[in-house]
Structures are given as structure tokens and as C-alpha cells.
């Protein structure tokens, strides 16, 4: 996984796709596949919905600012376009950032008390087991 960011945006490139995240609004764009060269690629996916809206087709143009592979470089620019080609965001400059190591989360030995009460209420409401 490779992460680029500026003061408000974070772009995460992973094997499964790409996510553009705005620190104030939350996830903005999720990309599933790309076309182009390593230095200039267009990622296709959808804008993530705001309240009351559905996902909309969109693409993100990613360009290396120093030549070479965008994912391997230190800086890139990104421009978000609607499905009809209208620019929605950018171009914005992003800098490669170090990631904090991911620590595994241990599952609790038992379900939390509120879930235990809910499970018991559901079992009682559904009647005796057959």
C-alpha cells in the first residue's frame, strides 16, 4: 500500500484499488481499475455518495510530477472528473507519506454485553428452538 497526502486529502493506492479521502467530508472517490502509463494514469470508479445521493461514475487522473512511476515517486498531482468529464476537484498536489504500521486487533473472548442482551431478546422473540 502506498499513501500520498496533503493538508486535507489522502490518496491510498492498494492492490485492490484506490481511495481518495477528504479529512473533512470522508471518502470522496473509490477507483477499481486504471488505464495509462505508470507516470500518467486514469483510474475509473465512482464518487462516494453524499447524504441522500447515490454513487456516481467518475475518474481520477494521476500524474507523476517528477517523471517515472506515480506510485513509486515522492509527489503526484490528482484531478477528479465526473463521468461526463467535468472537473470536480483539482488538480491537487500530493506528497508520499510514511504509513503507521498496522497492528492486528484481537477479537474479544466474548460478545459485548449489549450484543448478548440483543441476542437473547431476538432468541426469545423468535420462540422455542426446533
C-alpha positions as CSV (number, residue, x, y, z in Angstrom):
1,X,0.0,0.0,0.0
2,X,1.2,3.5,-0.9
3,X,-0.2,6.7,0.6
4,X,0.0,10.2,-0.7
5,X,-1.4,13.2,1.2
6,X,-1.6,17.0,1.6
7,X,-3.2,19.1,4.3
8,X,-6.8,17.9,3.6
9,X,-6.7,14.9,1.2
10,X,-5.3,11.4,1.4
11,X,-4.8,9.1,-1.6
12,X,-4.3,5.4,-0.8
13,X,-3.1,3.1,-3.6
14,X,-3.5,-0.6,-2.8
15,X,-3.6,-3.9,-4.8
16,X,-7.5,-3.9,-4.6
17,X,-7.9,-0.3,-5.8
18,X,-7.6,3.3,-4.8
19,X,-9.3,5.5,-2.3
20,X,-9.3,9.3,-2.2
21,X,-10.3,10.6,1.3
22,X,-11.1,14.1,2.4
23,X,-10.3,14.8,6.0
24,X,-13.5,16.9,6.4
25,X,-16.0,15.0,4.2
26,X,-14.7,11.5,4.4
27,X,-14.2,9.2,1.4
28,X,-14.6,11.0,-1.9
29,X,-13.6,8.6,-4.6
30,X,-13.1,4.8,-4.9
31,X,-11.3,3.5,-8.0
32,X,-11.4,0.0,-9.2
33,X,-9.2,-0.2,-12.4
34,X,-6.8,2.0,-14.4
35,X,-5.5,2.7,-17.9
36,X,-2.4,4.6,-18.9
37,X,1.3,4.6,-18.2
38,X,3.0,4.5,-14.9
39,X,3.6,8.3,-15.0
40,X,0.1,9.3,-16.2
41,X,-2.9,7.0,-15.4
42,X,-6.6,7.4,-15.2
43,X,-8.4,5.4,-12.5
44,X,-12.0,4.6,-13.1
45,X,-14.5,4.1,-10.3
46,X,-17.2,6.3,-8.6
47,X,-17.6,9.3,-6.3
48,X,-18.8,8.1,-3.0
49,X,-22.3,9.5,-2.2
50,X,-23.0,12.5,0.0
51,X,-26.1,12.2,2.2
52,X,-29.1,11.3,0.2
53,X,-27.2,10.7,-3.1
54,X,-26.1,7.5,-4.8
55,X,-22.6,6.8,-6.1
56,X,-21.8,8.5,-9.5
57,X,-19.3,7.3,-12.1
58,X,-16.1,9.3,-12.0
59,X,-12.4,9.0,-12.9
60,X,-9.2,10.3,-11.2
61,X,-6.2,11.4,-13.3
62,X,-2.9,10.8,-11.5
63,X,0.3,12.3,-12.9
64,X,3.8,12.0,-11.6
65,X,5.3,15.4,-11.1
66,X,8.9,14.2,-11.3
67,X,8.6,11.6,-14.2
68,X,8.7,7.9,-13.6
69,X,6.1,5.8,-11.9
70,X,3.4,7.8,-10.0
71,X,3.1,5.2,-7.3
72,X,6.9,4.9,-6.8
73,X,7.5,8.7,-6.9
74,X,7.5,11.2,-4.0
75,X,5.0,13.6,-5.5
76,X,2.0,13.5,-7.8
77,X,-1.0,15.5,-8.9
78,X,-4.5,14.2,-8.9
79,X,-7.6,15.6,-10.7
80,X,-11.1,14.2,-10.1
81,X,-13.5,14.2,-13.0
82,X,-17.3,13.4,-13.2
83,X,-18.4,10.7,-15.6
84,X,-19.2,13.3,-18.2
85,X,-15.7,14.8,-17.9
86,X,-16.4,17.8,-15.8
87,X,-13.6,18.5,-13.3
88,X,-14.8,18.0,-9.7
89,X,-11.5,18.5,-7.8
90,X,-8.0,19.6,-8.5
91,X,-5.5,19.4,-9.8
92,X,-4.1,18.9,-6.3
93,X,-0.6,18.1,-5.3
94,X,0.1,15.2,-3.0
95,X,3.3,14.1,-1.2
96,X,4.1,10.5,-0.4
97,X,3.9,9.9,3.3
98,X,5.1,7.1,5.6
99,X,2.4,4.8,7.0
100,X,2.0,3.8,10.6
101,X,2.4,0.1,11.0
102,X,-0.9,-1.8,11.1
103,X,-1.4,-3.6,14.3
104,X,-3.6,-6.7,14.5
105,X,-6.7,-6.3,16.6
106,X,-7.5,-9.1,18.9
107,X,-11.1,-10.3,18.9
108,X,-12.8,-10.2,22.3
109,X,-13.3,-13.6,24.0
110,X,-17.0,-12.9,24.5
111,X,-19.5,-10.7,22.8
112,X,-20.1,-7.3,24.4
113,X,-22.9,-7.2,26.9
114,X,-25.3,-5.1,24.7
115,X,-24.9,-7.6,21.9
116,X,-25.5,-10.5,24.4
117,X,-28.8,-8.8,25.5
118,X,-29.8,-8.2,21.9
119,X,-29.1,-11.9,21.0
120,X,-31.2,-13.1,24.0
121,X,-34.1,-10.8,23.1
122,X,-34.1,-12.0,19.5
123,X,-34.0,-15.6,20.6
124,X,-36.9,-15.1,23.0
125,X,-38.9,-13.2,20.3
126,X,-38.5,-16.0,17.8
127,X,-39.9,-18.7,20.0
128,X,-38.5,-22.0,21.1
129,X,-35.8,-23.7,19.0
130,X,-36.9,-26.6,16.9
